[in-house]
């Protein structure tokens, strides 16, 4: 078995050091927000965004004025994208059914899918106005039936971005705030004098936003750990060439300065050609200032001997986006187990998934794909079980089993909850603090 790295990214130790610095900054900032509320949020907004409006929450008049700055085509494009996201989210929601079943005569068990009651959606936008992220979080929460959806996005070039605000509003946000970073996530989760706290946080963001969500988890729910964008291209020479591979890698590397991009291939020639093609594209890419840093520090090229090795490497890395361009794409679909989302075939690409095709683009990063999928309508729903015993016979029978099992564990008080039903509904004389007799003995 031979797995060769033609290019490696920044060492893990250096990445861990970056993470430690981020953790310390986030911890101190969240403590400040919790202590000083709106004053801390305003100070942070002034410091990091140079933005200090009379109110961070947009009024309906302000929302209408911003939407009015968009062309008819821009609004139509936003509505089209949201329709695709809503349609897929609704199809997913339709698979999630409430349940009620009689498991034994007189014993009824069930569950209900109940929406989270308040959700805070973070939409990134400091470097690029992430219009599509509003579809993914706000519109999906609306399909789930969340009764209070609030949305935060940073100012873009010193003011609210009309496209992002339109997407938030059309997606179904009930409250829209223009604030970014740790201050936005912290304000939504912890609450301030002017913002009621939410029950759950969703949405992607930079390393600081992702770490803030991690530290707030437990106090509020979160969708998943969605940090800086990651992309992987799995390719062979039958379905891809260097231009396709390089374009798909750099298309995601432009997100930020720490966006991993990995090529996994069984072709040394394709690997070498892709490295050369990346150099060519970086010379003409307008966002090369960002993409080059990500590629130099986080880009990797891995050459494997076989498709089985490619599969093993891909599952170990568990990348957020995995673009598969091989002669056996469906084989990868059937066998891959750890990833955020798959993009199968050369006609498919991550950008379509990010912006318009309908699947959700908020996906697990940093190997979280090993234990969770991405954001979807089901993340906004809580499945709550219930039980009901409707006959004396069922109360007696289940109570007898329950009594004995509780006493097996030493829980006498638990056993008495069962015993009192056995006495009351079955007429069986069970001494206090004793286990109920077996059914045949009782009869």
N, C-alpha and C positions, 0 to 999 in steps of 0.2 A: 504493500500500500504506500503510495507516494503522493504527498500533498506538498506542493512547493509554492512559496510566496514570492512572486516577482516584485511585489511592492507591499510594504507594511505601513500601517498608520502609527500614530503616537503610542508609545508604550503604555501598558495598563497602569503602571505606577504613576505616570504623569497625569493620566485621566483621573485616577483616584484623588490625586492632589487637587485637581480642579474641582472635583465634586466636594471635597472637604471645605474648600473656601466658599463654595456656593452655599453649603449647608449653614455655615456660620453666619453669613450675610442674611439669609432668609430667616433664621431663628431670631436674630436681633430685630429685624424689620417687623415680623409678625408680633413680637412682644410690644413693640412701639405702637402698632396699630391697635392692639387690644387695650393698651393703656390710654392712648390719647385720641383714638377714634378719628373723627373727621379732620382734626388738626394734623394728625400724622399723615393721613391720606393726601391732604393738600400739600404738605411740605414735600412729600415724596414725588408728587406729580410735578411740582415746581422744579425739583432737583433733577429728575430724570427725563421729563418730557417738556419742561419749560412751559407748562400749561396750568393756568389757575383761573378757571371761569367763575362766574357768580355762583353757578350750581353745576355739579358734575352730571346730574340727571338731565337729559334733554326733555324739553316740553314738546307737546304735540305740534305746536307751531314751528319749533326748530326742526323737528323731524320732517315735517311737510316741506319746509324750505330746502332742506338738504336733498330730499328725494327729487324736488323740482329742478335740481341742478343736473340730473341725469337725462340723457337722451332717451327717446322712445325705444331705440334699439337696445340700449344698455338695460333698461327696465325689462324689456322682453327677454333678454338673455338671462337675467337673474330669475325671472319667473319660470323660464324653461328649466333651468338647473334645479330650482326648488321643486318643481313638479316631479322631476326624476327621483329626487331624494325622498319626497313624500310618498310617491307611488311604491318604491321599494320598501320604505319603512312601514307603510300600511300593509303590504303583502306579508312582511315579517310579523306585524302585530296580529294579523288574522290567523297566524299559526299558534298563537298563544291563547289557549282557551281556558276559561274557568272550568272547574271540575267538581263533580259531586258523584260519589259512588257508594252503594251499600255493600260493604266488604263482608259483612256477616248479617244475618237477619236482625234488624233493629239497630245496626251500627252504621252510621253515615259519616263518611269522611269527605272532605273537599278542600279546594283552595280557590282563592280569588286573586286575580292580578290587579293590583291597585297602584295607580300612578304615585310616584314621589310627589309630595305636596308643594315643594318649592325647589327650584333649580337655578343655580347661577352658571351662566354660559360665558366662558372667556373666549374672545375672538382676537387672536393676535393681529397686530397691525402697525407696529412701530416702524419696521423696515419695509414691509410690503403690506398693503391693505388686504387682509385675508377675507375677501368677500365670501368665498366658498365655505369658510369655517362656520359662518352664521347658519348656512343651510344645514350643516351636519349636526349642530347642537340644538339650535333654536327650533328649526322646523321639525326635527325628529322628536324633540320633547313635546311639541304641540300635537303631533300624531299620537303620542302616548297618552295625551290628555292631562299633562301637568298643569295644574290650575294657576301657578305663579311662576313665570319664567322671567328672570332678569338677565340682562346681557351687558357685558363690559368690553370695551375695546379702547386701546390707547389712541391719542390724537395722532394723525398722520400729517407730517410737515406742519405741526402747530395747530391743527384744527380737526374737527370730526371729518372722516372720509365719507362722502355721500353714498358711495357704493356699499360700504360696510353697513352704514346706518339703514339704508334701504333694505338690505338683506335681513337685518335684524328685525325690522318692523314688519316686513312682508312675511317673514318666517313665523311671526307670532309672539315676539317679545312683549311683555307687559310693562317693563321698565327698562330704559336704555341709559347707560352711564358711559361717559367718555373718560376712562381712566385705564391705565395699563399696569402690567407687571405685578409684582408682589402686592402692591397696594390694592389693586383691583381684586385679586383672589382673596387676600386677607379681609378686605371690607365685606365681600359677599359672604364669606364663611363666618367671620366673627361678628359682623354687624357694627354699625356706628350709630351716632345720633340720628342720622338721616337715612340709613339703609338697614332694613330688617334682615337678619341673617337667613340664609337658605339652608335647606336640608342636604343639598348635594351640589358638588362642583363638577363641571364637565368642560372639555375643550383642550386643545393643544396649546403649547407655548414654548418659550425658551427654557433653558436649564433652570432659571430662577423660578419661573412659574411652575414647572414640573416639581421642583423641590418644595415649593410652598404647598402644593397639593399633597405631596407626600407627608409633610409635617402636620397638615390639617386633617389628614385621614383619621377617622375615628371620631373626631369632633363633628365632622360632616362626612357623608359618603363622597366618593369620587368615581369617575368613570374608569380610569386606569392611569398608569404612569405614562403619559404621552410627552416625552421630551423632544429634543432636537430630532429632525427628520433623519431617517435611515433608509438607504436603498441598497438593494442587491440585484444584480443581473446574473442569471444563470443562463449560459449560452453555449451552443456548439456551432460549428461551421455550416451545418445544414440549414439553419434558420435565421442566423444573424451574421452581420458583418461588423467591422470595427466602428463604422459611423453610427449604426444603431446603438451599439453597446456604449460608446462614448457619450452619445446624446442622452441616453437614459440615465447614465451615471451623473453627468454634470447637471442634468435638468433638476435633480433633487439637491445636489451639492450647493446650489445657489441659495438655498433657504437660509443658511447661516454659516458661521465660521467653524462649527463643530458638527457637521452633518456627515456621518459615515456613508461612504459609497464603496461597494465591494463587487468585484467581478469574480465569478466562479465559473471556470470553464475546463473542458478537457482538451483544449487546443492551445498549444504554446504559440502558434502563429497568430491566432485570434487575440490572445492576450497581448502579445508584443505589438500587433497592429493597433489595438485599442489604446495602449499607452501612447503611441505616436499620435493617434487621432485626438486624444484628449489634449495633448500639447497644441495641436493645430486649432482646435475649437477654443481653447482658453485664450488664444491670441486674438480672437475676434468676438468673443462673448461679452456683451455689455456688462453682465454681472460677474465677470471674471474676478473682480477684486474680492468677492466673497467666495465664489466657487473654488478659486485656486487655493485658498487657505484650507478649506474643508478637504479638498483632494490631497493636498500635500501632507496634512496632518492626520487625516482620518481615512484616506482612500487606501484600498487594498486590492491586489490582483492575485488570485489563487488558482493555480493550475493543478488539476487532479488527473488521475489515470483513468477513472471510470465514472459512469453516471452514478453508481452506488456511492462512490467517494464524494461526488458533488452533492448528493442528497444528504450525506452525513454532515458535511461541512455546513451546508445551508441550515439544517436543523439545529446545529450547535450555535450558530451565530444568531438565529431567530430574528432576522431583520424585519423591520416594520413593513417595507414594501419589497416584494420579490417579483421581479420581472423574469418570466421564463420564456426563453426562445430556443427551443431544441426540437429534435425529431420525435420527442416523447413527452410533450407538455402534459397530457392527461396522466401519464405515469407519475409525474411530479405531483399533480393534483391529488392523486390517489394515495401517495406515499408520504408527502410532507406533512409534518405534524406541528411544527413550531414556526410561526410567522405572524405578521399582522394581516396582510392581504396579498393574494396572488393575482398577477396580471399575466394572462396566458396568451402566448403567441405574439409574433412581431406586429400584428395589427393593433394590439392592445398596448396601452401605456399608462404609467402612473399618473401623469398629468390629467388624463381624462377621469381617472378615479378620484383625484384630488378635487376636480372642479365641477363635473357635470354628469357623469354616467349614471350615478344614483346610489352606489354603495357608499358607506360612510368613510371619510378619510381620517377620522380620529382613531389612531391605531396604536397598539402597544410598541414601546421601544425598550432598549436596554434589556433585551432577552425576556421581557414580560410576556411575549408571545408563547412562552413555554406553559403559561398557566391561565392566560386570558385571551379572549378575542378583542376586537375593537368595539368602539361605541356603536350601539344599535338601539332600536326602539325598546328592546327588552331591558336595557340598562336603566331605563326610567320607570320600570315597573317592578313592584315588590310582590312576590308570590307568597301570600299568607294562607296558612292552612287553618281549617276548623274541623271540629268533630261534634257529633251529636248522637246520643243514645236514646232511642225512642220507645223501647219496650222494657218491661220488668225483667223478662227472661235474659235479654242482652245485658242489662245492667248487672244482673247476678253473675252471669257467666264470665264476662270480662272482669268484673270485680274480684272474682275468685282467683283468676290468673294473676291479676294485678297485686292482690294481697300477698300471694306467695312469693312473687318476684321481688316485691318491696322488702319483705322479711329476709329474703336471700341476701340482700344488700345491707341489711341492718337498719332500714328506714322505717321505724315503727309508726311515726306520724303519717308517712305516706301510706303505709298499709291500712291505717284506720280510715283514710279517705275512701279506700276500696271497701273495707269491712262494713262501714256504716250503710253503704248501698246494698251489700249482700244481705245484711240483716233486714233492711227496710223493704227492699223490693223482692227478695227471695225467701224471706222468712228463715234464713239459716242462722243458727245461734253460734256466732263466732266470738269467743272470749276476747275482751279488750287486750290488745297487744299480741294477739296470736295470729298465725297465718290461717287463712281460710282453708278448709279441707278440700281435697280433690273432689271433682264432680261426682264420681261414682261412690265415694265415701259419704258425701253429703246426701246423696239420694238413698 
